[in-house]
């Protein structure tokens, strides 16, 4: 993961024109949630990848183009699923509220 910046994750060194990027932040009551887990599931619901959130609640995946599901797991919260569409050449930004 790249270092977090005030406006979110930095894209320094990421060639967005050649990548499908899915990134965002996990929050509860507007506060970032560190050490949650975000899973990337393909369109059939199969597990593809998992990352922990940073101290600022941020996460990032480099994915193939298409439809994905983000499943967020955190203490004292029910799992949250979010559908996201990834496109090569763009960054799909998402905020996941628990």
TIRO-2110 file (N, C-alpha, C; in Angstrom, 1 decimal):
// TIRO-2110
0.8, -1.2, 0.0, N, 1, A
0.0, 0.0, 0.0, CA, 1, A
0.9, 1.2, 0.0, C, 1, A
0.4, 2.3, -0.7, N, 2, A
1.1, 3.5, -0.6, CA, 2, A
0.8, 4.3, 0.6, C, 2, A
1.6, 5.2, 1.0, N, 3, A
1.4, 6.0, 2.2, CA, 3, A
0.1, 6.8, 2.1, C, 3, A
-0.6, 7.0, 3.2, N, 4, A
-1.8, 7.8, 3.2, CA, 4, A
-1.4, 9.3, 3.2, C, 4, A
-2.3, 10.1, 2.5, N, 5, A
-2.1, 11.5, 2.5, CA, 5, A
-3.4, 12.1, 3.0, C, 5, A
-3.4, 13.4, 3.2, N, 6, A
-4.6, 14.1, 3.8, CA, 6, A
-5.8, 13.8, 3.0, C, 6, A
-5.7, 13.8, 1.7, N, 7, A
-6.9, 13.6, 0.9, CA, 7, A
-7.2, 12.1, 0.5, C, 7, A
-6.5, 11.2, 1.1, N, 8, A
-6.7, 9.8, 0.8, CA, 8, A
-5.3, 9.2, 0.4, C, 8, A
-5.4, 8.1, -0.3, N, 9, A
-4.1, 7.4, -0.6, CA, 9, A
-3.4, 8.1, -1.8, C, 9, A
-2.1, 8.2, -1.7, N, 10, A
-1.3, 8.8, -2.8, CA, 10, A
-1.3, 7.8, -4.0, C, 10, A
-1.3, 8.4, -5.2, N, 11, A
-1.2, 7.6, -6.4, CA, 11, A
0.2, 7.8, -7.0, C, 11, A
1.1, 8.4, -6.3, N, 12, A
2.5, 8.5, -6.7, CA, 12, A
3.0, 7.1, -7.1, C, 12, A
3.6, 7.0, -8.3, N, 13, A
4.2, 5.8, -8.7, CA, 13, A
3.2, 4.8, -9.3, C, 13, A
1.9, 5.1, -9.3, N, 14, A
0.9, 4.2, -9.9, CA, 14, A
0.5, 4.7, -11.3, C, 14, A
0.7, 3.9, -12.3, N, 15, A
0.3, 4.2, -13.6, CA, 15, A
-1.1, 3.9, -13.8, C, 15, A
-2.0, 4.9, -13.5, N, 16, A
-3.4, 4.7, -13.5, CA, 16, A
-3.9, 4.3, -14.9, C, 16, A
-3.2, 4.7, -15.9, N, 17, A
-3.6, 4.4, -17.3, CA, 17, A
-3.6, 2.9, -17.6, C, 17, A
-2.7, 2.2, -16.9, N, 18, A
-2.6, 0.8, -17.1, CA, 18, A
-3.1, -0.1, -16.0, C, 18, A
-3.8, 0.5, -15.0, N, 19, A
-4.3, -0.3, -13.9, CA, 19, A
-5.8, 0.0, -13.7, C, 19, A
-6.4, -1.0, -13.1, N, 20, A
-7.8, -0.8, -12.5, CA, 20, A
-7.6, -0.8, -11.0, C, 20, A
-7.8, 0.4, -10.4, N, 21, A
-7.5, 0.5, -9.0, CA, 21, A
-8.8, 0.7, -8.3, C, 21, A
-8.9, -0.1, -7.2, N, 22, A
-10.1, 0.0, -6.2, CA, 22, A
-9.5, 0.4, -4.9, C, 22, A
-9.9, 1.5, -4.4, N, 23, A
-9.3, 2.0, -3.1, CA, 23, A
-10.3, 2.8, -2.3, C, 23, A
-10.1, 2.9, -1.0, N, 24, A
-11.0, 3.7, -0.2, CA, 24, A
-10.7, 3.7, 1.2, C, 24, A
-11.7, 3.9, 2.0, N, 25, A
-11.5, 4.0, 3.5, CA, 25, A
-12.7, 3.4, 4.2, C, 25, A
-12.4, 2.7, 5.3, N, 26, A
-13.4, 2.2, 6.2, CA, 26, A
-13.6, 3.1, 7.4, C, 26, A
-14.8, 3.5, 7.7, N, 27, A
-15.1, 4.4, 8.8, CA, 27, A
-16.3, 3.9, 9.6, C, 27, A
-16.3, 4.3, 10.8, N, 28, A
-17.5, 4.1, 11.7, CA, 28, A
-17.8, 5.5, 12.4, C, 28, A
-19.0, 6.0, 12.2, N, 29, A
-19.3, 7.3, 12.8, CA, 29, A
-18.4, 8.4, 12.3, C, 29, A
-17.9, 8.2, 11.1, N, 30, A
-17.0, 9.2, 10.5, CA, 30, A
-15.5, 9.1, 10.9, C, 30, A
-15.2, 8.1, 11.7, N, 31, A
-13.8, 7.9, 12.2, CA, 31, A
-13.2, 6.7, 11.5, C, 31, A
-12.0, 6.8, 11.1, N, 32, A
-11.3, 5.7, 10.4, CA, 32, A
-11.2, 4.5, 11.2, C, 32, A
-11.3, 3.3, 10.6, N, 33, A
-11.2, 2.0, 11.3, CA, 33, A
-9.9, 1.4, 10.9, C, 33, A
-8.9, 1.3, 11.8, N, 34, A
-7.7, 0.6, 11.5, CA, 34, A
-7.8, -0.9, 11.8, C, 34, A
-7.1, -1.7, 11.1, N, 35, A
-7.1, -3.1, 11.4, CA, 35, A
-8.4, -3.9, 11.1, C, 35, A
-9.2, -3.3, 10.2, N, 36, A
-10.3, -4.0, 9.7, CA, 36, A
-9.7, -4.8, 8.5, C, 36, A
-10.5, -5.7, 7.9, N, 37, A
-10.1, -6.4, 6.7, CA, 37, A
-11.0, -6.2, 5.6, C, 37, A
-10.5, -5.9, 4.4, N, 38, A
-11.3, -5.8, 3.2, CA, 38, A
-11.0, -6.9, 2.3, C, 38, A
-12.0, -7.7, 1.9, N, 39, A
-11.8, -8.8, 0.9, CA, 39, A
-12.3, -8.3, -0.4, C, 39, A
-11.6, -8.8, -1.5, N, 40, A
-12.0, -8.6, -2.8, CA, 40, A
-12.6, -9.9, -3.4, C, 40, A
-13.8, -9.9, -3.7, N, 41, A
-14.5, -11.1, -4.3, CA, 41, A
-14.8, -10.9, -5.7, C, 41, A
-14.6, -11.9, -6.6, N, 42, A
-15.0, -11.7, -8.0, CA, 42, A
-16.5, -11.8, -8.2, C, 42, A
-16.9, -11.6, -9.5, N, 43, A
-18.3, -11.5, -9.8, CA, 43, A
-19.1, -12.8, -9.4, C, 43, A
-18.4, -13.9, -9.2, N, 44, A
-19.1, -15.1, -8.8, CA, 44, A
-19.1, -15.3, -7.3, C, 44, A
-18.5, -14.3, -6.6, N, 45, A
-18.4, -14.4, -5.1, CA, 45, A
-17.2, -15.1, -4.6, C, 45, A
-16.3, -15.5, -5.5, N, 46, A
-15.0, -16.2, -5.0, CA, 46, A
-14.0, -15.3, -4.5, C, 46, A
-13.4, -15.7, -3.4, N, 47, A
-12.3, -14.9, -2.8, CA, 47, A
-11.2, -14.7, -3.7, C, 47, A
-10.7, -13.4, -3.8, N, 48, A
-9.5, -13.1, -4.7, CA, 48, A
-8.4, -12.6, -3.9, C, 48, A
-8.6, -11.7, -3.0, N, 49, A
-7.6, -11.1, -2.2, CA, 49, A
-8.2, -10.5, -0.9, C, 49, A
-7.3, -10.2, 0.0, N, 50, A
-7.7, -9.5, 1.3, CA, 50, A
-6.5, -8.6, 1.8, C, 50, A
-6.9, -7.4, 2.3, N, 51, A
-5.9, -6.5, 2.8, CA, 51, A
-6.4, -6.0, 4.1, C, 51, A
-5.5, -5.7, 5.1, N, 52, A
-5.9, -5.0, 6.3, CA, 52, A
-6.0, -3.5, 6.0, C, 52, A
-6.8, -2.8, 6.7, N, 53, A
-6.8, -1.3, 6.6, CA, 53, A
-5.6, -0.7, 7.3, C, 53, A
-5.2, 0.4, 6.8, N, 54, A
-4.1, 1.1, 7.5, CA, 54, A
-4.5, 1.8, 8.7, C, 54, A
-3.6, 2.5, 9.4, N, 55, A
-4.0, 3.2, 10.6, CA, 55, A
-5.0, 4.3, 10.3, C, 55, A
-5.1, 4.8, 9.1, N, 56, A
-6.1, 5.8, 8.7, CA, 56, A
-7.3, 5.1, 8.0, C, 56, A
-7.4, 3.8, 8.1, N, 57, A
-8.6, 3.1, 7.6, CA, 57, A
-8.6, 2.9, 6.1, C, 57, A
-7.5, 3.2, 5.4, N, 58, A
-7.4, 3.1, 3.9, CA, 58, A
-7.0, 1.7, 3.5, C, 58, A
-7.4, 1.3, 2.3, N, 59, A
-7.1, 0.1, 1.6, CA, 59, A
-7.0, 0.4, 0.1, C, 59, A
-6.3, -0.6, -0.6, N, 60, A
-6.2, -0.5, -2.1, CA, 60, A
-6.0, -1.9, -2.7, C, 60, A
-6.7, -2.1, -3.8, N, 61, A
-6.5, -3.3, -4.6, CA, 61, A
-6.2, -2.9, -6.1, C, 61, A
-5.4, -3.7, -6.7, N, 62, A
-5.2, -3.6, -8.2, CA, 62, A
-5.9, -4.8, -8.7, C, 62, A
-7.0, -4.5, -9.5, N, 63, A
-7.9, -5.6, -9.9, CA, 63, A
-8.0, -5.6, -11.4, C, 63, A
-8.6, -6.6, -11.9, N, 64, A
-8.9, -6.7, -13.3, CA, 64, A
-10.2, -5.9, -13.6, C, 64, A
-10.4, -5.6, -14.8, N, 65, A
-11.6, -4.8, -15.2, CA, 65, A
-12.8, -5.7, -14.9, C, 65, A
-13.9, -5.0, -14.4, N, 66, A
-15.1, -5.7, -14.2, CA, 66, A
-15.8, -5.4, -12.9, C, 66, A
-16.8, -6.3, -12.6, N, 67, A
-17.6, -6.1, -11.3, CA, 67, A
-16.9, -6.9, -10.2, C, 67, A
-16.8, -6.3, -9.0, N, 68, A
-16.2, -6.9, -7.9, CA, 68, A
-17.1, -6.6, -6.6, C, 68, A
-16.9, -7.4, -5.6, N, 69, A
-17.5, -7.1, -4.3, CA, 69, A
-16.4, -6.9, -3.3, C, 69, A
-16.6, -5.8, -2.5, N, 70, A
-15.7, -5.6, -1.4, CA, 70, A
-16.5, -6.0, -0.1, C, 70, A
-15.9, -7.0, 0.6, N, 71, A
-16.5, -7.4, 1.9, CA, 71, A
-15.6, -6.9, 3.0, C, 71, A
-16.2, -6.1, 3.9, N, 72, A
-15.4, -5.6, 5.0, CA, 72, A
-15.8, -6.3, 6.3, C, 72, A
-14.7, -6.7, 7.0, N, 73, A
-14.9, -7.4, 8.3, CA, 73, A
-14.1, -6.6, 9.3, C, 73, A
-14.8, -6.3, 10.4, N, 74, A
-14.2, -5.5, 11.5, CA, 74, A
-14.8, -5.9, 12.8, C, 74, A
-14.0, -5.8, 13.9, N, 75, A
-14.6, -6.1, 15.2, CA, 75, A
-15.8, -5.3, 15.5, C, 75, A
-16.8, -5.9, 16.2, N, 76, A
-18.0, -5.2, 16.7, CA, 76, A
-18.8, -4.7, 15.5, C, 76, A
-18.8, -5.3, 14.3, N, 77, A
-19.5, -4.9, 13.2, CA, 77, A
-19.9, -6.1, 12.4, C, 77, A
-21.1, -6.0, 11.8, N, 78, A
-21.5, -7.1, 10.8, CA, 78, A
-20.7, -6.9, 9.5, C, 78, A
-20.5, -8.0, 8.8, N, 79, A
-19.8, -7.8, 7.5, CA, 79, A
-20.6, -6.9, 6.6, C, 79, A
-19.9, -6.1, 5.8, N, 80, A
-20.5, -5.1, 4.9, CA, 80, A
-20.0, -5.4, 3.5, C, 80, A
-21.0, -5.7, 2.6, N, 81, A
-20.6, -5.9, 1.2, CA, 81, A
-20.9, -4.7, 0.3, C, 81, A
-20.0, -4.3, -0.6, N, 82, A
-20.2, -3.2, -1.5, CA, 82, A
-19.9, -3.7, -2.9, C, 82, A
-20.7, -3.5, -3.8, N, 83, A
-20.4, -3.7, -5.2, CA, 83, A
-19.7, -2.6, -5.8, C, 83, A
-18.7, -2.9, -6.7, N, 84, A
-17.9, -1.9, -7.3, CA, 84, A
-17.5, -2.3, -8.7, C, 84, A
-17.4, -1.3, -9.6, N, 85, A
-17.1, -1.6, -11.0, CA, 85, A
-15.7, -1.0, -11.2, C, 85, A
-14.8, -1.8, -11.7, N, 86, A
-13.4, -1.4, -11.9, CA, 86, A
-13.1, -1.3, -13.4, C, 86, A
-12.4, -0.2, -13.8, N, 87, A
-12.1, 0.0, -15.2, CA, 87, A
-10.6, 0.4, -15.3, C, 87, A
-9.9, -0.3, -16.2, N, 88, A
-8.5, 0.1, -16.4, CA, 88, A
-8.5, 1.6, -16.8, C, 88, A
-7.6, 2.3, -16.2, N, 89, A
-7.5, 3.7, -16.5, CA, 89, A
-8.2, 4.6, -15.6, C, 89, A
-8.8, 4.0, -14.5, N, 90, A
-9.5, 4.9, -13.6, CA, 90, A
-9.4, 4.3, -12.2, C, 90, A
-9.7, 5.1, -11.2, N, 91, A
-9.6, 4.8, -9.8, CA, 91, A
-11.0, 4.8, -9.2, C, 91, A
-11.4, 3.6, -8.8, N, 92, A
-12.8, 3.5, -8.1, CA, 92, A
-12.6, 3.8, -6.6, C, 92, A
-13.1, 4.9, -6.2, N, 93, A
-12.9, 5.3, -4.8, CA, 93, A
-14.2, 4.9, -4.0, C, 93, A
-14.1, 4.4, -2.8, N, 94, A
-15.3, 4.0, -2.1, CA, 94, A
-15.0, 4.3, -0.6, C, 94, A
-16.0, 4.7, 0.1, N, 95, A
-16.0, 4.9, 1.5, CA, 95, A
-17.0, 3.8, 2.1, C, 95, A
-16.5, 3.0, 3.0, N, 96, A
-17.4, 1.9, 3.5, CA, 96, A
-17.7, 2.3, 5.0, C, 96, A
-18.9, 2.5, 5.3, N, 97, A
-19.4, 2.9, 6.6, CA, 97, A
-19.9, 1.7, 7.4, C, 97, A
-19.4, 1.5, 8.5, N, 98, A
-19.8, 0.4, 9.4, CA, 98, A
-20.9, 0.8, 10.4, C, 98, A
END
